[in-house]
Amino acid sequence: MRTDSSPGTLPAREHLPAATAGTPVLDVVIPVYNEEKDLLPCVRRLHDHLTRTFPYSFRITIADNASTDTTPAVAQRLAARIPEVRNFRLEQKGRGRALRTVWSASDAPILAYMDVDLSTDLNALLPLVAPLISGHSDLAIGSRLARSSRVVRGPKREFISRAYNLILRGSLQARFSDAQCGFKAIRRDVAQILLPLVEDTGWFFDTEMLVLAERAGLRIHEVPVDWVDDPDSTVHIVKTATDDLKGVWRVGRALATGSLSLDRLTRPFGDDPRDRDIMDVPKGLARQLVGFCVVGGLSTLFYLVLYTAFRQFGGSQVANALALLVSAVANTAANRRLTFGVRGRGGAVKHQAQGLVVFGIGLALTSGSLFALNTATSSPAHSTELAVLVAANLAATVLRFLLFRVWVFSDRREGDEPNNGVTTASRASAPAPGVSFPHASSPTYPAGSPQTGGPQTGAPQAGGPAAPLPQRHVVHPQDHDTTTRFRAGEAADGTWRDAPLHMLPVRRPRDTDAGDAR
């Protein structure tokens, strides 16, 4: 499991900024492998839909991962004929590998993908990406399992899909409804930090990305979709299901051991300027109480078993002290991980030392109770001792929770450091340390074209009024770069072009002109 990510947390979630335009707002990736029959009608249909209905500039990227038929030739012809289409070629299979490579190379602020069979109704595309453009959400997924979704597919695929999502809910505590629908989108600033954490390069890529995003507290928007199953799908169900179960085990183990630095994906609380000084959203008291009660109940049973065992070899005070010491160490470790969500080994020794202080208070309460019982009765029954100890432990438990919450596991974690004048937004825009993509390159556009984002006639000056996105222009085939090649496992360089975009919707007369040749 990868643990590297760029330093710092994500900036506050905001509507995409408005300024000089030139970069497409949306980049829709179509990963393909031996899809020579479906690719041409898919791209034409998608391009026609976006041209007629999408109010911002867009790009369609064909991610050909090691096709052995005529798919590369079809992709090259499409890229040469349609200005908004470009083609990437990878030399190794894997849908996850293709998406990571192309998304890492893209300069568009909103990244999406869909399957080449277009099983999902394209009318859901704008509702899918709108929450990401507005800044409301970080990721968006199409859901075939929502109540208002309309789905046509066989009982076998229906059973497998629902069973898989039940497994995710039971094992990884996933709350999103549909992990496998090939209709998803993500903000580029989120992808920049999240993708290096995702290890899978195949079909489990989607699930792993969503689980990590959800565990990090990112907002996932779900869109009910109309979906018609493709009877000619080439997906191998048994192999895919086996690989997915292996992925569930791997991700679950990584989350349980705390080997992922998901804190680096947290968002500040709100986008109001008054909220900038809030370090973090306070942890939910109700969730912490439930976790603490579960851990406390198990710890009490563990303590009583130990006390009963130690009582066979010594007095009540010695047995109580030993049993409480061992159970206190286990209780602190369990609450640290499960109740208060502290991951990794940083600060573990300090937390255990503070837990021992809390243990001392519990020891004083329970030992005092035993002393009072022995003073009142010279030879109390074993059941009476246990009852007194349970009552004393209940009182100690309340005090232990308060001390854990406000002192031991307070919101300010071990290792937190001040920003030293560097804003979270500037830190989040930096590339991940140690993550580089040396051999990849982005498509080259003709000098002076709107795609370059360079100086243009009529471009707004700093502080001037905002201008609409550029008109979609016609690029001659001889000027259009058709294919960017990647070697397997590579992506674009770590430099992310963060030039702001003008996000005013543009409705041009020729968008609805029936005589438009496009």
Disulfide bonds with the S-S distance in Angstrom:
none
